[in-house]
Amino acid sequence: MPQSSQNLHNFTILTQTLGYWSLAGFCFILVTVLSSCSEPVPDEQRIQQRVEAMVAGTQEKSLSDVMEPIHQDFLGNKVIRKANLKGLVLVHFRRHKNVHVLVSNLTITLNGDTAKVSCNVVLAGRNQTLPERARVLQVESDWEKIEGDWFVVRASWEDPIMKF
């Protein structure tokens, strides 16, 4: 190939490569600018997303997804620490092939960087076709915003049916 043809060929490859990288760079800048212009997720919605992730994690039997929003200093029902809660969740996962969760009446009350969250939870487990166990729980929890994310620091739950 003559030198001028080789130079033209190299120039074509270079401009095509630069064009590709320029396009990729432009797309990167565009995505960065657009994402920085987007509205931040409101705190109430962020807490709701965390609750939904815990529900999905429970149904998928993903211990890490269930425990992720639980603060290291968590205290449940005045005596249950995070490690104890983790054990309770593992026992439930091991007892049941399938776990189902339904959350209703979710109420979030914000007060600065703290929130009170209450809801009703139906927790069911089954190994065959029909659920073998189910519990209805009334859950009250305190959340705190720590370094921009929300964590459960305290919770209490009771089975209203067991009161009778």
C-alpha positions as CSV (number, residue, x, y, z in Angstrom):
1,M,0.0,0.0,0.0
2,P,1.5,3.4,-1.0
3,Q,2.4,5.7,1.9
4,S,-0.3,8.3,1.1
5,S,-3.0,5.5,1.1
6,Q,-1.6,4.2,4.4
7,N,-1.7,7.7,6.0
8,L,-5.3,8.2,4.7
9,H,-6.2,4.8,6.1
10,N,-4.6,5.6,9.5
11,F,-6.3,9.0,9.6
12,T,-9.7,7.3,8.9
13,I,-9.2,4.8,11.7
14,L,-8.1,7.7,14.0
15,T,-11.1,9.9,13.3
16,Q,-13.5,6.9,13.6
17,T,-11.9,6.0,17.0
18,L,-12.0,9.6,18.2
19,G,-15.5,9.9,17.0
20,Y,-16.5,6.9,19.0
21,W,-14.7,8.2,22.1
22,S,-16.2,11.6,21.6
23,L,-19.6,10.1,21.4
24,A,-19.0,8.0,24.5
25,G,-17.7,11.1,26.4
26,F,-20.6,13.1,25.3
27,C,-23.0,10.4,26.5
28,F,-21.2,10.2,29.8
29,I,-21.4,14.0,30.3
30,L,-25.0,14.0,29.3
31,V,-25.9,11.3,31.8
32,T,-23.9,13.0,34.5
33,V,-25.6,16.3,33.9
34,L,-29.1,14.8,33.7
35,S,-28.6,12.8,36.9
36,S,-27.3,15.8,38.8
37,C,-30.4,17.8,37.7
38,S,-32.8,15.1,38.9
39,E,-34.8,15.8,42.1
40,P,-33.6,13.9,45.2
41,V,-35.9,11.2,46.5
42,P,-38.0,12.5,49.3
43,D,-37.3,10.9,52.7
44,E,-40.8,9.4,53.0
45,Q,-40.4,7.7,49.7
46,R,-36.9,6.5,50.6
47,I,-38.1,4.8,53.7
48,Q,-41.0,3.2,51.8
49,Q,-38.4,1.9,49.3
50,R,-36.3,0.5,52.2
51,V,-39.4,-1.3,53.6
52,E,-40.3,-2.7,50.1
53,A,-36.7,-4.0,49.8
54,M,-37.0,-5.7,53.1
55,V,-40.2,-7.3,52.0
56,A,-38.7,-8.5,48.7
57,G,-35.6,-9.7,50.6
58,T,-37.8,-11.7,52.9
59,Q,-39.7,-13.4,50.1
60,E,-36.5,-14.1,48.2
61,K,-34.9,-15.3,51.5
62,S,-32.1,-12.9,51.1
63,L,-30.8,-12.3,54.6
64,S,-28.6,-9.4,53.5
65,D,-31.5,-7.5,52.0
66,V,-33.6,-8.0,55.1
67,M,-30.9,-6.9,57.5
68,E,-29.4,-4.0,55.4
69,P,-31.6,-1.3,56.8
70,I,-31.3,-2.5,60.4
71,H,-28.9,-0.3,62.3
72,Q,-26.0,-1.9,64.2
73,D,-27.5,-0.6,67.5
74,F,-31.0,-1.9,66.8
75,L,-33.2,-2.8,69.7
76,G,-36.4,-4.7,69.1
77,N,-39.2,-5.3,71.6
78,K,-36.8,-3.8,74.2
79,V,-34.5,-6.9,74.3
80,I,-33.7,-8.1,70.8
81,R,-30.4,-6.9,69.3
82,K,-29.5,-7.0,65.6
83,A,-27.7,-10.4,65.9
84,N,-30.8,-11.9,67.6
85,L,-33.1,-10.5,64.9
86,K,-30.8,-12.0,62.3
87,G,-31.1,-15.4,64.0
88,L,-34.9,-15.1,64.1
89,V,-35.0,-14.3,60.4
90,L,-32.7,-17.3,59.6
91,V,-34.9,-19.7,61.6
92,H,-38.0,-18.5,59.7
93,F,-36.1,-19.0,56.4
94,R,-35.0,-22.5,57.4
95,R,-38.4,-23.6,58.6
96,H,-40.2,-22.6,55.4
97,K,-39.5,-23.4,51.7
98,N,-41.5,-20.3,50.7
99,V,-42.0,-17.1,52.7
100,H,-44.7,-14.6,52.0
101,V,-45.1,-11.1,53.4
102,L,-47.9,-8.6,53.0
103,V,-47.5,-5.0,54.5
104,S,-50.6,-2.9,54.8
105,N,-51.5,0.5,56.4
106,L,-47.9,1.7,56.1
107,T,-47.7,5.1,57.9
108,I,-44.6,7.2,57.9
109,T,-44.3,10.3,60.1
110,L,-41.2,12.4,59.6
111,N,-39.6,14.6,62.1
112,G,-36.3,16.0,60.7
113,D,-33.8,13.1,60.6
114,T,-36.0,10.7,62.5
115,A,-39.2,9.0,61.5
116,K,-41.9,6.8,63.1
117,V,-43.1,4.0,60.9
118,S,-46.1,1.8,61.6
119,C,-47.7,-0.9,59.6
120,N,-49.5,-4.2,59.8
121,V,-47.6,-7.3,58.5
122,V,-48.9,-10.7,57.5
123,L,-46.0,-13.2,57.5
124,A,-46.7,-16.6,56.2
125,G,-44.5,-19.6,55.5
126,R,-45.2,-22.8,53.6
127,N,-43.4,-25.9,52.5
128,Q,-46.1,-27.4,50.3
129,T,-49.1,-25.8,48.6
130,L,-50.9,-24.2,51.5
131,P,-49.4,-21.9,54.1
132,E,-48.6,-23.9,57.2
133,R,-48.0,-20.9,59.5
134,A,-49.1,-17.3,59.4
135,R,-48.8,-14.4,61.8
136,V,-50.3,-11.0,61.8
137,L,-48.1,-8.4,63.4
138,Q,-48.6,-4.7,64.3
139,V,-45.2,-3.1,63.9
140,E,-44.0,0.2,65.2
141,S,-40.5,1.3,64.4
142,D,-38.2,4.3,64.8
143,W,-35.9,5.2,61.9
144,E,-33.0,7.6,61.8
145,K,-31.3,9.2,58.8
146,I,-27.6,8.5,59.1
147,E,-25.1,9.7,56.5
148,G,-28.0,10.2,54.0
149,D,-29.7,6.9,54.4
150,W,-32.5,5.6,56.7
151,F,-32.0,2.9,59.2
152,V,-34.3,1.1,61.7
153,V,-33.0,1.8,65.2
154,R,-35.9,0.5,67.3
155,A,-38.9,-1.6,66.7
156,S,-41.7,-3.3,68.5
157,W,-44.2,-5.8,67.2
158,E,-47.1,-7.7,68.6
159,D,-49.6,-10.2,67.4
160,P,-53.0,-8.6,68.0
161,I,-54.7,-12.0,67.7
162,M,-52.6,-13.5,70.5
163,K,-54.0,-10.8,72.9
164,F,-57.3,-12.6,73.2
